[in-house]
């Protein structure tokens, strides 16, 4: 079966096939790994070209100085990290970066700003970025924190395709990672984005000390949204010196693969993205993630503030695996 054309993912047509219970998703995690991957690959092939990977490039357009206390984040003003604060990037620099990303083969350009919530005058500048990147023929995505009333509609009018706002972890574990806002605050922003007619990009971070039950609950919460996210980024925690999670032990790689497979099975029509932490993954582990149903990735040498495999390494991996970019 051929992959859906990229244009088709903007029709907000992803719908829940069924509702999932926590016990059902835990049962997926408990399957022998080969059985789980086989099931995920079957689901994947029913909805996508198994050899096609969507590539997005992520740019931090405003770095550091965020008032939130997210325990994993180098951009929080509450932690002493090596990150240097930077003001909102000029429009011409953002457009130049988008052109480079397009030339290298990215089809979606994502812009992130370290804010609790964008101020109106800052949002006006981001709206200009969205318009200019959209004019390049690329899909557009932004992550700006929690939105206020009317801001999602402005982003939609500017031509925004996707809004990223991760749930990060499940509701039960959330307060152990973030205390300056709630899990329900995140859901409220997702509701605003959906009501405005913008595609939702929402996933989580794995390996923050949560249990398997927490990981399964996160998948359930995403899959059981009124409409599942069109894009589901699964991040593998990158411990940042100076943050509360700096010394968090690494998660078993196979547990990460299980999470990818669970996301694919429960959200069969969504793009499941390998996100942060990919630089630390071997080519073999990435191939296993693709086999488990991941079909999107961040492409480029850097994410918001962490490293990412060089484009040349990804191009070589695509050639070795016979993958094609979409």
N, C-alpha and C positions, 0 to 999 in steps of 0.2 A: 504493500500500500504506500502511495506517495504521501509525503508530508503535506500538511495544509500550506497553501501559500502564506507568506508572512503577512500579507495584507489582511488575510482572513482572521488573524488573531486580534484584530481591532474591532470585531463586531460584537464583543461582549457576549459571545454565544456559549461560553463554557458553562455547563449546567451540571449539577450533582447527579450522578448516576444512581446514587443511593446514599442513605445516611449510615455513618459508621459508628460503632460503639468502641469504647476503650478496650474492652476485652477482645473484640475482633482484631483490632490493630496490634495489640499485644500478641495475639496468636500468630499474626504475620511475622513479627520479630522472632518468635520462638521456633519458626520453621527451620529445618536444616538449610544452611545458606544456599546450597545449589538449588534446592526446591524453590526457595524464595526468589532467587534471581531468575529462574526459569519462568515462574509465574509472572514476574514483573516484565520480562522480555516479551512474553505473549501479549500482555496488555499493551505494551509499548508499540508493538508492530500492528496492533489493531487501529492505532490512531496516528502514527507517525512513520516516516521513513527511518528505519533503524540506523542508517548510516549518515544521517544529516544532523548537524549541530548548529544551533543558532549562536552567533557570536555578538556579544555586547561589549562596549568599552565604557569604563566608568571614570569620571573626572571629578575631583574635589574642587568645586568652584568657590568654596569658602571654608577654610580649614581652621579647626581649633576654637577654643573659647566658648564651648557649649556649656550651658548652665546645668545640664542634666547630669545624673550620677551613674550612668550605665557602667557597670563594673568592668566590662570588657573593653571600653573605648578610650583610645589615646587622645580623643578630642575633647574630653571633659575638662573643664577648667578646674575641677576639684582635685585632679591628680597631677603629680610631677612626672611628666614624661619628656622625652627628647623632642617632641613635636613643636614646631614653630608655628605660631598663629599667623594666618594670612587673611587679608580682607577679601571681599568678593572680587573675583577676577573680572577684568574688563571684558566687554563683549567680544572684541576682536580676537582676544587670546582664546576664548572659548570656541569661537567659530573655527579658528585655525586648528585647534586640537581635534575638533570634530572632523574636519577635512582630512587630517592625517589618519584618524581612525577609519574613516570611510575608504581611503585609499589602501589601507592594510587589510580590509575585508570585513570590518564590523558593520552589521546592519542596524544596530541600535546604539544610541549614544545616551548614556545616563549621566546626570549631573547631580552631585550631592553637596549640600550645604549644612554645616554643623550649627543648627539652630534648634531651640526648643520648639519654636514656631516662627514662621517668617513675618517680619513687619511689612506693612503695605508698601513702603518705598523700596524695600529690598525685593519684594515679590515682583514689582514692576520691572526690575532689572532682569529677573529670572524669566519673566514672560517674554522679554526681548530675545533672550537666549533660546528659548523654546522655538520661537518663530523662525529665527535664523537657522537653527539646526534642522528644523522641519523642512525648510526651503532647500536644504542640501539633498533631500530625498531619503533621509534616515528616519527611523522610528525614534521618538523622543521619550525619555524617562527622567523624572526628577525624584529626589528624596530630600525633603525640606523640614522634616519633623511633623508635629501636629498642626493641622490646618484649622483656621478659624472660618466662621460662616462666610460663604461667598467666595473664598479663595479657590476652592476646587473648580467652581464654575469659570473663574477667570483663566485658570490653567487649561481647561477644556477649550475655551474660546481661542486661546493662543495656539492650539493644535497639539496639546500634550496627548501622547498615546498611553503612557503607563505612569502610575504613581507608585513608588516603592515605600512601603511602611511595614517593616517586619514585625511579627508578633514576638520575635526573639525566642521565647520559650513559653511553656504552658502557663495557664493562669495560676496554678498552685505554686509553682516555683518562682514566678515572676518577681515577687517581693524580695527574694534573696539576691536578685541581680540588679534591680532598679527600684528606687524608692521615691523618686521625684515625680513620677506619674504612674498611672495604673494600667493594667492590662485592658480595662474597659476604655481608657483614653485612646489606646491604639485602635480598638475596634470602632470607636466613634469616628476617627479619621478615615478608616476604611469605608465606613458607611457613607461619609460625605463624598469620597472619591467615586464610589459606585453610583451614588445618586446623580452625580454630575456627568455620568457616562464615560468615565475614564477607566481603562483597564487597570486591574489591581495586580501589583507585584508584591507578594508578601510571603515570607518564609520564616526561617529561624536560624539560630546558632546552636550547634551541637558541641558538647564537650565542656560545658561551663560548670560541671559538677552535678548536673541533673541526673536523675535515675532513668532507666529504660522506660518506666511508667510515664515520667515527664515527657520523654521524647515521643512516645506513642500518643500522649494526650495532645501535644502540639499538633501532630499530624491530624488527629481527629478534629481539633478546633479549626484548622485550615480547611480540611475537606468538607466540613459540615457548615461552612459559611453559606448564606443564602445562594450565592454563586461562588464556587471555588476560585481562588486567584488564577488569572490567566498565566502568571509566571510565579514560580515557587523557588526562590533561591535558598539553597541549603549551605550554610556556612560552617566550616570546621574552625573552631576557635583558634585564633592566633594570639597566644599570650603576649601582652605588651608590658615591658618593664615599667613599673610605676603605677600600674592599675591593680585593683584588688585581685584580679585573676591572673596576675603575672606568673605565679608558680603553680597554676592548675595543671595537673598531670595530663598527658596526651590521652585522648580517647582511642580505644582499640579501633584500628582502621576498618575492620569488618563490621563494627557497630555503625560506623558512618555509612558503609555500603548498604546495610540493612535499612537505614533511615531513607536513603535514596529510593530503594525498592518500595518501601512502604508508601512514600509520597507518590511514586508512579502508579501503584495499584489503586490507591484511594482517590487520586486526582488524574485519571487517565488522559484527559484532554489538555492538561496544563503543560507548559514548558517547565521542566525541572532543571534548575541551574546549579552547576558546580560554581560556588562563589569563593569567599575568603578561605584561605588555607590550602589552596591548590598548589601553591609554590612548594609546599612541603610534601606533596604527594608524588610518589613515583609514577612513571608512565603506566606501569602495570596496574596500580591502584586506580588511576583515572580511567583506564580501559575497563576495569571492573565496574566502576560507577556508570559508565556509558552502557555497559551490558545490563546493569540494573535499572536503566531507564532515564538517566540524566541525558538531556538533549539540548542543553544550553550552557554557556560558559562566559566568564569575563575574559576578554581578549585584550592584551596590552600589558606593559611592563609593571603597572602599578594600579592598585585599587584606590580607595579613598586615602588611606595612610599606610597601607601594608603592601608588601611586594606581591607580584604575580609572575608566573612564568613568562619569559621573553617570547615575543611573537614568533621568533624563529624556532624556538623549542616546540611551540604549539603547531606550527606548520609542519615540522618534522614528524610530530606525533600523528597528525592527521594523515600524512602520507603513509606512515607505517601501518595505520589501522584501516586505511581506505575510506576515511571519513570525508565528507564534503561540508563546506560552510554554507549556511543559508541565512 
